[in-house]
């Protein structure tokens, strides 16, 4: 399933990536190969494969859920790009920008 350069540019714009001409051509080829592989998987007959409800078996080892001390507010906000009044400050998703 070959992708066009316009389709790759559209996908890149959705995730806010700026691609060089070389990257665009490379990703066009790579994404087309991935879609071809997925298409070949879609053609497999899985009618005899039993459905599963999960990937863990009953004897899977899972660590015990033990409560522990969490981070305080200063530690949480320590690596935040911006904070205000003890909360994360992020750009608005809708409406006017408040810088």
C-alpha positions as CSV (number, residue, x, y, z in Angstrom):
1,X,0.0,0.0,0.0
2,X,2.2,2.8,-1.2
3,X,1.7,6.2,0.5
4,X,1.9,9.4,-1.3
5,X,4.2,12.2,-0.1
6,X,1.1,14.2,0.7
7,X,-0.3,11.5,3.0
8,X,3.1,11.3,4.8
9,X,3.1,15.1,5.1
10,X,-0.4,15.0,6.5
11,X,0.5,12.4,9.2
12,X,3.6,14.4,10.1
13,X,1.5,17.6,10.5
14,X,-0.9,15.7,12.8
15,X,1.9,15.0,15.2
16,X,3.5,18.4,14.5
17,X,6.7,17.0,12.9
18,X,8.6,19.0,10.3
19,X,10.3,16.6,7.9
20,X,13.1,17.4,5.5
21,X,12.8,16.2,1.9
22,X,15.1,13.2,2.7
23,X,13.1,12.3,5.8
24,X,9.8,12.6,3.8
25,X,11.1,10.1,1.2
26,X,12.5,7.7,3.8
27,X,9.3,7.7,5.9
28,X,7.2,7.4,2.8
29,X,9.0,4.2,1.9
30,X,9.1,2.9,5.5
31,X,5.5,3.6,6.3
32,X,4.4,1.9,3.0
33,X,6.4,-1.2,4.0
34,X,4.7,-1.3,7.4
35,X,1.3,-0.9,5.9
36,X,2.1,-3.7,3.4
37,X,3.1,-6.0,6.3
38,X,0.0,-5.2,8.2
39,X,-2.1,-6.0,5.1
40,X,-0.4,-9.4,4.8
41,X,-1.2,-10.1,8.5
42,X,-4.9,-9.2,7.8
43,X,-5.0,-11.9,5.1
44,X,-4.0,-14.7,7.6
45,X,-6.7,-17.2,8.5
46,X,-7.2,-17.0,12.2
47,X,-10.5,-18.9,12.4
48,X,-8.8,-21.8,14.3
49,X,-7.1,-19.5,16.8
50,X,-8.8,-19.5,20.2
51,X,-9.5,-16.1,21.6
52,X,-7.6,-15.1,24.8
53,X,-8.8,-12.8,27.6
54,X,-5.3,-11.6,28.6
55,X,-1.6,-12.2,28.3
56,X,-0.9,-13.1,31.9
57,X,-1.2,-16.6,33.1
58,X,-2.5,-17.5,36.6
59,X,1.1,-18.2,37.8
60,X,2.5,-14.9,36.7
61,X,4.6,-13.1,39.3
62,X,3.3,-9.7,40.1
63,X,4.9,-7.6,42.8
64,X,2.8,-6.9,45.8
65,X,0.9,-3.6,45.9
66,X,2.5,-1.9,48.9
67,X,1.6,1.7,49.7
68,X,4.5,4.0,49.9
69,X,5.1,7.7,50.4
70,X,4.4,9.8,47.3
71,X,6.1,12.9,46.1
72,X,5.3,16.3,47.6
73,X,4.0,19.1,45.5
74,X,7.4,20.8,45.2
75,X,9.0,17.5,43.9
76,X,6.2,17.0,41.4
77,X,6.5,20.5,40.0
78,X,10.3,20.6,40.1
79,X,10.7,19.5,36.5
80,X,7.6,21.3,35.1
81,X,8.2,23.7,32.3
82,X,5.8,26.1,33.9
83,X,3.8,26.2,37.1
84,X,1.5,28.6,38.8
85,X,-0.2,28.5,42.2
86,X,1.1,25.0,42.9
87,X,-0.3,23.6,39.6
88,X,1.1,22.8,36.2
89,X,0.5,25.6,33.7
90,X,-0.1,24.4,30.2
91,X,-1.1,26.2,27.0
92,X,-4.8,26.3,26.4
93,X,-6.2,23.7,24.0
94,X,-9.1,25.8,22.8
95,X,-9.6,29.6,22.7
96,X,-7.1,32.5,23.0
97,X,-3.6,31.9,24.2
98,X,-2.8,33.2,27.6
99,X,0.9,33.6,27.9
